[in-house]
Amino acid sequence: MDITEIFGSKTFGDAVMRTQLPAKVYRSLKDTSLLGKPLDPEIADVVATAMKDWAISQGATHYTHWFQPLSNVTAGKHDSFLSFMDPENSSVVSEFSASALVKGEPDASSFPSGGLRATFEARGYTAWDPTSPVFVRDGTLYIPTAFCSHTGEALDAKTPLLRAMQALNPQALRILRVLGCKSFRVVSPTVGAEQEYFLIDRALYEKRLDLKLCGCTLLGAKPPKGQELEDHYCGRIRLRVADFMRDLDRELWSLGIPSKTKHNEAAPAQHELAPIYETVNIAADRNLLTMDVLRVVAKRHNLACLLHEKPFASVNGSGKHNNYSISTNDGVNFLSPGKHPEENKLFLLTLCALIESVDAHADLLRLSAATVGNDARLGGFEAPPAIISVFLGDALSGMLASIAKGIMPILGVNGDVNTDVDILPNLQKDDSDRNRTSPFAFTGNKFEFRMPGSSQSIAFANVVLTTAVTDAFSRFADRLERCEDLDTEVAHIISDTMREHSRVLYNGNSYSKEWVEEAKRRGLPILLSTLDALDCMTAKKNVELFSRWGVLDEVECRARHEIMLETFVKSVTVQAQTLLHMSKRQVFPAAAAYVAQVADEQGALERVGARNKALKAHLAQVNELLDQIGEATEALRVCCQDPPAHRHLRVQAQYVQDVLRPAMENLRTACDEMEAVMPEDKWPMPTYTDLLHRI
């Protein structure tokens, strides 16, 4: 297949717009999408007609305003292009007006709103986002939109991200202009979001209630072989998976999603795809679309795609590495060091802005990766710990330390990697090694934020980063615009950054116990669980940050805090109820039947005078485990009856954390121990060996 012909074939992209739109309309729309100019309402009718005609040529019969409610999934109601031309003789036409393109009205009270919308005040609006490409999928024209309430509050993930981008641009341009770069008109964050996922056989998936309802296994003994031999990472892609990946790439490319890399990840049945970098709002849209395409294409291949952060215990979880940088409209990367990074003022200032941002708002970054699934993932198996730190590598760390002391650093030549094999080419060393234990690592010309979970939208993490960098750029620009000597002031900014924020820099093993103690000594926030992180949303300094730059006001911050608490409580409660169901209706009956079978066998031996110590010991063991399962099941049942719904959400969340989760863990432990000693054909559901190795 020819990638160049497939790519973007289902998008109303630049090539289509050039041919379908009048030149003046095309230029106006491009000025809005690329340069951030306000949308000219005069062109909406022409654009709407061209979109409709193109969509119909692609087989579309409906259109939808596609938006991102605060639930980590997308939504949209579908309307047909159908309209009566003459109601008396029932003749119809295809119609799509400017008003239908620009504005929609979904029911805002039916989505998470944190109290911003109630049933008696349900109106909400969707507004066309002309910066994100329109596309056709499954016979429907998808129009990316923002989602707000009747009174203007953001009810989605996209609106705050667009606000943060809008806030960053003028502050970044101030930095460029004071450095003598005056030709640039737009600066935007750019992101490449790597997506990890698991693939399992669909028939096995359908036999696991926990996977169907929760996306992860709530029971499962450790298999004889997990990822101990490290034979899966970047290994041969199995034929069935390769067929899936081939179809996946084709569909992603047709939707304009620049899927670049695919490979096996470290755990059995785990895989990864990575796209080329894009402007952050488009990257966020397309990552959500990618997750949906993953699920749909997997189903076509009789597979199930698991996007949960920790679908299986004892092997790697799945993350979504957020590779972040800042670029001009002409492609100048603020984080590109160049040949002489010690002299590159733009690079140095951006590096300092991000160091300051991560240190000052580490709690918000931790919050942006706070999910029930991530609680099980973070801290091991190549996932970063919950303590936020920044990895720069020894060369950059030493360079900043030297400049802060007033010493011009002398950067050595990196040299080559010597393989001692004559026929192999010389490999030039990078400035630093890679540190996969670091939550926020510099990787050459970007920072890789490794904490977000695989099921999450990347929007909020990038809202936090972009708003915090905007704040730092603003202060830096204030200093630079009034200074007498630019070189001296840049050096002072570096010195101040290292003095005030170097505590967040750490190049060592972030998994070590020593780092935990060191982090405490440095005064870094240690927010180990989702519940520990949630209250950061309404902390005074964070509300002030978002409000100062018009990204979120106090009401919107409090609403999001409420939604996060509610999501936490509901997610764990659903898991607890599912586990209870599986234990009562699957595990306990199967285990009881097996204990009865062993008891019958023991009794039969005794009746003929035969005694078997091993069988007797085994009977005692499984009978004891059956008692433990019964007791733990009853304990979880009692816990699930409390807390009553009228309690405050924060109290409910604390109960879920302190009582419900431990009760679930106790039941899982007993069930997993029973699974490990029961015959495989007696266990009532597919095991980890089945799920991870049968594909």
Secondary structure, DSSP 4 states (H G I P E B T S, - for coil): --HHHHTTTTB--HHHHHHHS-HHHHHHHHHHHHH-PPP-GGGHHHHHHHHHHHHHHTT--EEEEEB-BTTSS-B--EEESEEEEETTTTEEEE---HHHHHEE--BGGGS--TTS--GGG-BEEEEE-TTS--EEETTEEEEEEEEEETT--B-BSHHHHHHHHHHHHHHHHHHHHHTT--S---EEEEEEE-EEEEEEEHHHHHT-HHHHHHSS-S--PPPS-SSTT--STT-PPPHHHHHHHHHHHHHHHHTT--EEEEEE-SSTTEEEEEEPPEEHHHHHHHHHHHHHHHHHHHHHTTEEEE--S-SSTTS---B--EEEEEEETT--BTT---S-GGG-HHHHHHHHHHHHHHHHTHHHHHHHT--HHHHHHTTSTTPPPSS--EE--HHHHHHHHHHHTT----PPP--EE--S-TTSPPEEPPSS---TT-SEEE-SSSEEE--SBTTS-SHHHHHHHHHHHHHHHHHHHHHHHH-S-HHHHHHHHHHHHHHHHGGGB--S-TTSHHHHHHHHHHT-----SHHHHHGGGG-HHHHHHHHHTTS--HHHHHHHHHHHHHHHHHHHHHHHHHHHHHIIIIIHHHHHHHHHHHHHHHHHHHHTT---HHHHHHHHHHHHHHHHHHHHHHHHHHHHT-S-TTS-HHHHHHHIIIIIHHHHHHHHHHHHHHHHHS-GGGSSS--HHHHHH--
